[in-house]
Amino acid sequence: MITPTKGIAPDRCLLAVGAQVLLQLDEPRTVSQTWARLKTWRREHHHYSPVSFGWFVLALDVLFGIGAVELHEDLLVARSADAASPQR
């Protein structure tokens, strides 16, 4: 589920979807804005494997778990590698 498997396409695994989400966070965005941009980005880049909103939220959970995103005043913010601290 987190990485590609026989049943999960490479462009649909949670790490890939998480990377695609990070591409949408060039500036702070709401969850809804990020979801809309992700759907558009996937269509434009010919990623046709289905990604539901629930799957998108799971990808956000993975990103939050590894410290790659934060939520500030209802906006998703991508953290830079320099900003990630080992303690949470």
C-alpha positions as CSV (number, residue, x, y, z in Angstrom):
1,M,0.0,0.0,0.0
2,I,2.8,2.4,0.9
3,T,5.0,1.1,-1.9
4,P,3.9,-0.5,-5.2
5,T,2.8,-4.1,-5.1
6,K,1.3,-6.6,-7.4
7,G,-2.2,-5.1,-6.7
8,I,-1.2,-1.4,-6.4
9,A,0.1,0.5,-9.4
10,P,3.3,2.5,-9.0
11,D,1.5,5.8,-9.7
12,R,-1.1,4.9,-7.0
13,C,1.0,3.8,-4.1
14,L,0.9,6.1,-1.1
15,L,4.5,7.3,-1.5
16,A,4.0,8.2,-5.1
17,V,0.7,10.0,-4.4
18,G,2.4,11.7,-1.5
19,A,5.2,12.9,-3.8
20,Q,2.5,14.2,-6.2
21,V,0.8,16.0,-3.3
22,L,4.1,17.7,-2.4
23,L,4.4,19.0,-6.0
24,Q,1.1,20.8,-5.5
25,L,2.3,22.5,-2.3
26,D,4.5,25.1,-3.9
27,E,2.7,27.5,-1.5
28,P,0.3,26.8,1.4
29,R,-3.0,25.5,0.2
30,T,-6.2,24.2,1.8
31,V,-6.9,20.5,1.7
32,S,-9.6,21.1,-1.0
33,Q,-7.3,23.2,-3.2
34,T,-4.6,20.5,-2.9
35,W,-7.1,17.7,-3.8
36,A,-8.4,19.7,-6.8
37,R,-4.8,20.4,-8.0
38,L,-3.8,16.8,-7.5
39,K,-6.6,15.5,-9.7
40,T,-5.8,18.0,-12.4
41,W,-2.0,17.2,-12.2
42,R,-2.7,13.4,-12.4
43,R,-5.0,13.9,-15.5
44,E,-2.4,16.2,-17.2
45,H,0.4,13.7,-16.6
46,H,-1.6,10.7,-17.7
47,H,-1.9,9.0,-14.3
48,Y,-5.2,7.3,-14.8
49,S,-5.1,4.8,-11.9
50,P,-8.0,5.8,-9.6
51,V,-7.1,7.8,-6.4
52,S,-10.1,8.4,-4.2
53,F,-10.3,11.3,-1.6
54,G,-9.7,8.6,1.1
55,W,-6.5,7.5,-0.6
56,F,-5.4,11.1,-0.9
57,V,-6.0,11.5,2.9
58,L,-4.0,8.4,3.6
59,A,-1.1,9.9,1.5
60,L,-1.4,13.0,3.6
61,D,-1.2,10.9,6.7
62,V,2.0,9.3,5.4
63,L,3.4,12.8,4.6
64,F,2.5,14.0,8.1
65,G,4.0,10.9,9.7
66,I,7.4,11.4,8.0
67,G,7.3,15.2,8.8
68,A,7.0,16.3,5.2
69,V,3.8,18.4,5.7
70,E,2.2,20.4,8.4
71,L,-1.2,22.0,8.9
72,H,-1.0,25.8,9.8
73,E,-4.3,27.7,10.2
74,D,-6.2,25.2,8.0
75,L,-3.5,25.3,5.3
76,L,-1.2,22.5,4.2
77,V,2.4,23.5,4.2
78,A,5.3,21.5,2.8
79,R,8.2,21.3,5.1
80,S,11.7,21.6,3.6
81,A,14.2,18.9,4.5
82,D,16.2,21.5,6.5
83,A,13.1,22.3,8.6
84,A,12.3,18.7,9.6
85,S,13.5,18.1,13.1
86,P,14.2,14.6,14.5
87,Q,11.9,15.3,17.5
88,R,8.1,15.9,17.1
